């Protein structure tokens, strides 16, 4: 079953306007019900990296959760600000939408890649794609 907890750190979840702690409770209930039904069923979680207010410190919560369960994510979403959303407002202003206090925002490619790799540690780093073929020179 595909599920979208998106994050596990309570501060990031608050900024996402999602309740904290619900995924762990859901996971336990899902496992209980699967066992009661005698079925081997799996969850496919969806997490987001680089959400406004999220640093490597907050990503560690998700990273440790995945490592503890030996989960290897098939997909990872790096945050992309969508117009007219609270998340985009936080990304642009660098302010928490609820408190108006400054928050860290991952803006450069290196920081964004590090957060994404915390969710997907087994994949090799992506190399930039070449935009033009290399040309041989003749002397």
C-alpha positions as CSV (number, residue, x, y, z in Angstrom):
1,X,0.0,0.0,0.0
2,X,1.4,3.4,-0.9
3,X,1.3,5.9,1.9
4,X,2.6,9.5,2.2
5,X,3.9,10.4,5.6
6,X,6.2,12.9,3.8
7,X,8.3,13.5,7.0
8,X,8.6,12.3,10.6
9,X,10.1,15.3,12.4
10,X,7.3,17.1,14.4
11,X,8.5,20.6,13.4
12,X,8.6,19.8,9.7
13,X,5.2,18.1,9.9
14,X,3.7,21.1,11.6
15,X,5.0,23.3,8.8
16,X,3.4,20.8,6.4
17,X,0.2,21.1,8.4
18,X,0.2,17.4,9.1
19,X,-0.2,15.7,12.5
20,X,2.9,14.3,14.1
21,X,3.0,10.7,15.3
22,X,0.2,9.4,13.1
23,X,2.4,7.4,10.8
24,X,4.0,5.3,13.5
25,X,0.5,4.5,14.9
26,X,-0.7,3.7,11.4
27,X,2.3,1.4,10.7
28,X,1.7,-0.5,13.9
29,X,-2.1,-0.9,13.2
30,X,-1.3,-1.9,9.6
31,X,1.1,-4.6,10.8
32,X,-1.4,-5.9,13.4
33,X,-4.3,-6.1,10.9
34,X,-2.1,-7.8,8.3
35,X,-1.0,-10.4,10.8
36,X,-4.6,-10.9,12.0
37,X,-5.7,-11.5,8.4
38,X,-2.7,-13.9,7.8
39,X,-1.4,-11.8,5.0
40,X,2.1,-10.5,4.2
41,X,1.5,-6.9,3.2
42,X,3.9,-4.0,2.7
43,X,3.8,-0.2,2.9
44,X,5.5,1.9,0.2
45,X,6.2,5.2,2.0
46,X,6.7,8.6,0.2
47,X,9.0,11.1,1.9
48,X,10.1,14.6,1.0
49,X,13.5,16.2,1.4
50,X,14.5,19.8,1.6
51,X,11.1,21.1,2.8
52,X,11.4,24.7,4.2
53,X,12.6,24.5,7.8
54,X,14.2,21.1,7.3
55,X,17.9,20.6,7.7
56,X,20.0,17.5,7.9
57,X,19.3,17.5,11.6
58,X,15.5,17.0,10.9
59,X,16.2,14.6,8.1
60,X,18.1,12.4,10.5
61,X,14.8,11.4,12.2
62,X,13.6,10.0,8.9
63,X,16.9,8.4,8.1
64,X,17.1,6.6,11.4
65,X,13.5,5.4,11.0
66,X,14.3,3.9,7.6
67,X,17.5,2.3,8.8
68,X,15.8,0.8,11.9
69,X,13.3,-0.9,9.6
70,X,15.9,-1.7,6.9
71,X,13.7,0.1,4.4
72,X,15.2,1.1,1.0
73,X,13.0,3.7,-0.6
74,X,12.2,3.4,-4.3
75,X,11.3,7.0,-4.7
76,X,12.3,10.2,-3.0
77,X,10.8,13.6,-3.7
78,X,13.0,16.7,-3.3
79,X,10.8,19.7,-2.4
80,X,9.7,21.9,-5.2
81,X,7.8,25.1,-4.3
82,X,4.4,25.2,-5.9
83,X,2.9,28.7,-6.4
84,X,0.1,29.9,-4.1
85,X,1.1,27.4,-1.3
86,X,2.2,28.0,2.3
87,X,5.3,26.0,1.6
88,X,6.2,28.2,-1.3
89,X,5.8,31.3,0.9
90,X,8.1,29.8,3.5
91,X,10.6,28.9,0.7
92,X,10.7,32.4,-0.7
93,X,10.6,34.4,2.6
94,X,12.6,32.0,4.8
95,X,10.0,32.6,7.5
96,X,7.8,30.0,9.3
97,X,4.2,30.5,8.0
98,X,2.8,30.1,11.6
99,X,5.3,32.0,13.7
100,X,6.9,34.3,11.2
101,X,10.3,33.4,12.7
102,X,13.3,32.8,10.4
103,X,13.7,29.1,9.3
104,X,16.5,27.5,7.3
105,X,15.8,26.8,3.7
106,X,17.8,24.4,1.5
107,X,18.5,26.5,-1.6
108,X,21.7,25.2,-3.1
109,X,22.1,22.0,-5.0
110,X,24.7,20.5,-2.6
111,X,22.5,20.9,0.5
112,X,19.4,19.6,-1.3
113,X,21.4,16.6,-2.6
114,X,22.7,15.7,0.9
115,X,19.1,15.7,2.3
116,X,17.9,13.6,-0.6
117,X,20.7,11.1,-0.1
118,X,19.8,10.7,3.5
119,X,16.5,9.1,2.3
120,X,18.2,7.2,-0.5
121,X,21.6,6.2,0.7
122,X,22.2,3.3,-1.6
123,X,21.9,5.2,-4.9
124,X,25.1,6.7,-6.3
125,X,25.2,10.5,-6.4
126,X,23.7,12.0,-9.6
127,X,26.1,13.6,-11.9
128,X,25.0,16.7,-13.9
129,X,23.9,15.8,-17.4
130,X,25.8,17.3,-20.3
131,X,23.9,19.8,-22.3
132,X,26.2,19.7,-25.3
133,X,28.4,16.9,-26.7
134,X,32.1,17.3,-26.2
135,X,33.9,18.4,-29.4
136,X,37.2,17.0,-30.5
137,X,39.7,19.7,-31.5
138,X,42.1,19.4,-34.4
139,X,45.5,21.0,-34.1
